[in-house]
């Protein structure tokens, strides 16, 4: 039986923990805007539901970090700040921008999780199964975002590229540091 490289597993868990925590922070920023400036109870309810999934994902990776004695990324405080800022800012720009934020992040995560699933060997079946399940949740969030009006038309295409580039940079940094 081929074993998955231990260093690779540590990178997967570190970055997935940071990413799921980042998603929670984005949703917290969106909810902050929805609770203070923008009033949209339907959108608020959808974001609260998606945040519950992200919390489940984050809790799993938090448990894995402790169980496997993996150091979380040193950038968590920065990612927290940037996540809340991105969530708040996207929501202030309007529902389309808020939902595009979710769709753009989830599209990056879909590709990221798909790559991890391909790399994981049978010795990490539980981890692989969790990532498969979490990926399905993220794709569901992306679909909700498009149903709720996410769009890449016009200036939104620039916003999409900025969010995706930022997400990919955060992934690359969080894997290593």
C-alpha positions as CSV (number, residue, x, y, z in Angstrom):
1,X,0.0,0.0,0.0
2,X,1.4,3.4,-1.0
3,X,1.5,5.9,1.8
4,X,0.7,9.6,1.5
5,X,3.7,11.8,2.2
6,X,3.5,13.1,5.8
7,X,4.7,16.5,4.9
8,X,2.0,16.7,2.2
9,X,-0.7,15.7,4.7
10,X,0.5,18.4,7.1
11,X,0.3,21.0,4.3
12,X,-3.2,19.8,3.3
13,X,-4.5,20.1,6.9
14,X,-2.8,23.4,7.6
15,X,-4.1,25.1,4.5
16,X,-7.6,23.5,4.7
17,X,-7.9,24.7,8.3
18,X,-6.9,28.2,7.3
19,X,-9.3,28.2,4.3
20,X,-12.3,27.0,6.3
21,X,-11.5,29.5,9.0
22,X,-11.2,32.2,6.3
23,X,-14.6,31.2,4.9
24,X,-16.1,31.7,8.3
25,X,-14.5,35.1,8.6
26,X,-15.8,36.1,5.1
27,X,-19.3,35.1,6.2
28,X,-18.9,37.0,9.5
29,X,-18.0,40.1,7.6
30,X,-21.0,39.7,5.3
31,X,-23.3,39.2,8.3
32,X,-21.8,42.2,10.0
33,X,-22.7,44.3,7.0
34,X,-26.2,42.7,6.9
35,X,-26.8,43.3,10.6
36,X,-25.7,47.0,10.5
37,X,-25.9,48.7,7.1
38,X,-27.6,46.4,4.5
39,X,-31.0,44.9,5.3
40,X,-31.7,41.6,3.5
41,X,-33.1,38.9,5.7
42,X,-33.2,36.3,2.9
43,X,-29.5,36.8,2.1
44,X,-28.7,36.8,5.8
45,X,-30.4,33.4,6.3
46,X,-28.6,31.8,3.4
47,X,-25.2,33.1,4.6
48,X,-25.9,31.9,8.1
49,X,-26.7,28.4,6.7
50,X,-23.5,28.3,4.7
51,X,-21.5,29.5,7.7
52,X,-22.7,26.5,9.7
53,X,-21.1,24.2,7.1
54,X,-17.9,26.1,7.2
55,X,-17.8,25.8,11.0
56,X,-18.2,22.0,10.7
57,X,-15.3,21.9,8.2
58,X,-13.1,24.2,10.3
59,X,-13.9,22.1,13.5
60,X,-12.8,19.0,11.7
61,X,-9.5,20.5,10.6
62,X,-8.9,22.1,14.0
63,X,-9.3,18.6,15.5
64,X,-6.8,17.2,12.9
65,X,-4.3,19.9,13.7
66,X,-4.4,19.0,17.4
67,X,-4.5,15.2,16.8
68,X,-1.6,15.2,14.4
69,X,0.4,18.0,16.1
70,X,0.5,20.3,13.1
71,X,1.3,23.9,13.4
72,X,-1.4,26.2,12.0
73,X,-0.3,28.8,9.5
74,X,1.3,31.8,11.1
75,X,-0.9,34.0,8.9
76,X,-4.2,33.2,10.6
77,X,-4.6,36.7,12.2
78,X,-4.0,38.3,8.8
79,X,-6.4,35.9,7.0
80,X,-9.0,36.6,9.7
81,X,-8.7,40.4,9.1
82,X,-8.8,40.0,5.4
83,X,-11.7,37.6,5.4
84,X,-13.9,39.9,7.5
85,X,-12.9,42.9,5.3
86,X,-13.6,41.0,2.1
87,X,-17.0,39.8,3.4
88,X,-18.0,43.2,4.7
89,X,-16.8,45.0,1.7
90,X,-18.4,42.7,-0.8
91,X,-21.7,43.0,0.9
92,X,-21.5,46.8,1.0
93,X,-21.1,46.7,-2.8
94,X,-24.4,44.8,-3.1
95,X,-25.9,41.4,-3.2
96,X,-24.4,40.5,-6.6
97,X,-20.9,41.3,-5.3
98,X,-21.5,39.4,-2.0
99,X,-22.6,36.3,-3.8
100,X,-19.8,36.6,-6.4
101,X,-17.4,36.7,-3.4
102,X,-18.8,33.3,-2.3
103,X,-18.9,31.9,-5.8
104,X,-15.3,33.0,-6.6
105,X,-13.8,31.6,-3.4
106,X,-15.8,28.3,-3.8
107,X,-14.5,27.8,-7.4
108,X,-10.9,28.1,-6.1
109,X,-11.7,25.7,-3.3
110,X,-13.3,23.2,-5.7
111,X,-10.1,23.0,-7.7
112,X,-8.0,22.9,-4.5
113,X,-9.9,20.1,-2.9
114,X,-10.1,18.1,-6.2
115,X,-6.2,18.2,-6.3
116,X,-6.0,17.1,-2.7
117,X,-8.4,14.2,-3.3
118,X,-6.3,13.0,-6.3
119,X,-3.1,13.0,-4.1
120,X,-4.5,11.2,-1.1
121,X,-3.7,7.5,-0.8
122,X,-5.7,4.7,0.8
123,X,-3.8,5.2,4.1
124,X,-5.7,8.5,4.5
125,X,-9.2,7.3,3.6
126,X,-11.0,9.2,6.4
127,X,-9.3,12.4,5.5
128,X,-10.0,11.9,1.8
129,X,-13.7,11.1,2.5
130,X,-14.1,14.3,4.6
131,X,-12.5,16.4,1.9
132,X,-14.9,14.8,-0.7
133,X,-17.8,15.7,1.5
134,X,-16.6,19.2,2.2
135,X,-16.0,19.8,-1.5
136,X,-19.6,18.8,-2.2
137,X,-20.7,21.4,0.5
138,X,-18.5,24.1,-1.2
139,X,-20.0,23.3,-4.6
140,X,-23.5,23.6,-3.1
141,X,-22.5,27.1,-1.7
142,X,-21.2,28.1,-5.2
143,X,-24.6,27.0,-6.7
144,X,-26.5,29.0,-4.0
145,X,-24.4,32.1,-4.8
146,X,-25.2,31.9,-8.5
147,X,-28.9,31.3,-7.8
148,X,-28.8,34.4,-5.6
149,X,-27.4,36.6,-8.4
150,X,-23.6,36.2,-8.5
151,X,-22.4,37.4,-11.9
152,X,-19.1,37.8,-13.6
153,X,-20.4,40.3,-16.2
154,X,-18.8,43.7,-16.6
155,X,-16.7,45.0,-13.6
156,X,-17.7,41.8,-11.7
157,X,-15.2,39.9,-13.8
158,X,-12.4,42.0,-12.3
159,X,-13.7,41.4,-8.8
160,X,-13.8,37.7,-9.6
161,X,-10.1,37.7,-10.7
162,X,-9.0,39.7,-7.6
163,X,-10.8,37.3,-5.2
164,X,-9.5,34.2,-7.0
165,X,-5.9,35.5,-7.1
166,X,-6.0,36.5,-3.5
167,X,-7.4,33.0,-2.5
168,X,-4.7,31.2,-4.5
169,X,-2.0,33.4,-2.9
170,X,-3.4,32.6,0.6
171,X,-3.4,28.9,-0.2
172,X,0.2,28.9,-1.4
173,X,1.4,30.8,1.7
174,X,-0.7,28.8,4.2
175,X,0.6,25.4,2.9
176,X,4.1,26.4,3.7
177,X,4.1,28.8,6.6
